């Protein structure tokens, strides 16, 4: 497939005003200016003329619960919180996501081609998150990374969940203590396994599925996603991350604008959002659509998320548009739903920008993608056209 005469928003530092983009299989094979197009490519490919249109990398939602809370099914479709045990690192989103939920179609239709999804924030340690594409029939075929991150939660949600059960944690102290306890156990378990592998007289520790699940995190092979709205919870997350040398990300960061300079000193990446929601609980009282922009202005790496189903996944680009209306620079808002979430989540080698070798995930627009009036006229995921309002290729 060869796309010609499109404006290419590469998110790699330079846009191409009149460009071509070649897709082979599931990857971007080449791109460049039209005057540089090799003549043999134009003879052999299925050609799409995108004159007057702009090609963006497929959008990325770095924090959602897509497929974990299925749309319109109530309790039957709720597989997001195993709130019977406050520490459940052994849970895997891969075993819960239902790709037949029609919200996947709505995501793809809006140009959202990659999402991170997983368990919610009832538990201090909730389980493993996955990174996946939004098109497919079997979850195993849609996954980019089955162990993209481990979900932690601080603040109001764990407190409220377990308060009614008369069970720890009911305070922020207890939430942090439970996380610290489980990470310490995993750290000791890791050491025991290493000693058993090198010392003949040292016995292998008894198998512990919780500790096993945390080993990739302790080895730096997995991100630590910390749900934190209030400033104090953000700094608790940073404290825990430093203590256990975790590669961490702050999720939500609702009050981040209040301490943006301090977060910048820590070089803390933030997945900000949801933006289009009400102040539904006490720790959201500081919510403002200006947050993402203020964090970006202070030099932080910022992504914007929907937290689907809190905000339906198809409103990710609209969320970025509202951030622009609240003062975020336009190009920074585009980065916040493309290359920035890819970088934050460790996926920028495969998605997030238009570059040879990366996945052929494309969203083609005639208008402003961040406008409420706009919808993609073409969406490509892994080289497959999943939405076409152009009427097919110009010629083959």
Phi, psi and omega in degrees: 000130180238122176261131183232156174060033175255155169279119183262113173270090190287334189060023178246016176107338181218128175274156178244113190290322178227090191235171173238156177217123182257128177249128174234120184064235181259005187240157168283122184266326182194157172203161180170191179281150183302323181293346179261002183295121177299132184303327183291333179294320182292343181270333192250352188255160167286120191249132176245121179270115183251032178305128180083006183238162183238135179256123177246155168298149176305141183287152184234126173257111187279351178210105177215175173234037182300128180083350179268323171245098186286142187291127172077013183248356178061221184299327181297327181265007182266102177236030189261335182229115173269077189272044175251354182207125185289344178234109184227058181294342182284351179285144183234124178303330180306330183271001185239332187291132176254105184287355177273355173304128186293350176293338174297318178296320179294324177297308181299320180299332180268001180090007177274107189256340179228138176224153164255135183216158181172191183296162184275202191247026176287327186257143173305321170235116191259329182136181185278138174262159176236155169251134186209162173276165184258014180227129178155170181249341180231127186304322182299332181272351184258346188283133170271313178220119179283347180228056185293331182185164175252130184270127173241154178222133178239162173091217193293320188298307177299321179301310184290326181295317187262350177299316181290344179267359184054046186222146175295133014257145170236005176225163174295326177301315183292323178300311179295322181295320179295319177297314181298318180298313183291321177293324178294319176298317180294323179295317177293319177301317178299315180296318179297320178295320179295319179294320179296330181282339185247340182243123186299325184270004182259123184282144173298134179294152177300137184303130179229109187295328178293314179294320178303318182294335183268352182298316177301326178295312181293334179275357181079016181267358186215145178282152171253110179266113182256111171293117181205121178261310184281158180297320182295324178292325177298319181284334171294318177301314180296320179299313179295319180298318178294318183300322184250010177056052182265146173274096194254160174223136174271125180255131183087292178054041189303321180262020183301325181299336180287337183226032185302323180294323179289322177294325178295322177299328180272354183055046186273118174286145184229130169262102189268139177136177001287151182266320185268072178208170179268174178272077192280351180209163187307318185284001174259009185296339179266012183298133175209141177292352178282348189303307184301317180295319180295320178297316180295320179297335178269011173087011179276152173278115190235135170243159177245137181231167176260336189060032179317135011268012176305310170239126181307139189303329183291350180264018175300307179297326176296323177300319177295322177296320178293324175298323176295316178300332181267007172118356179285141177296141187301312182295326178292324177294322175297317178297329183290348176237014178226268188287326182296309177299327176297316179293314182301322185265005178072031183244007188288355173278347182236333182221172172105345179205168176266108184204137178306135181099340178275165179301141177278074175249112189228144172234118184254128182234150169268328180248197180287119183293342181265006180269148176296340183273352189258149174213146181298142173269348178203137176227133179237130176234122182052038177083358180258130177284113181255349174213131181217110174249013180264349180087020177093177181293155179295319174195161180242000000 
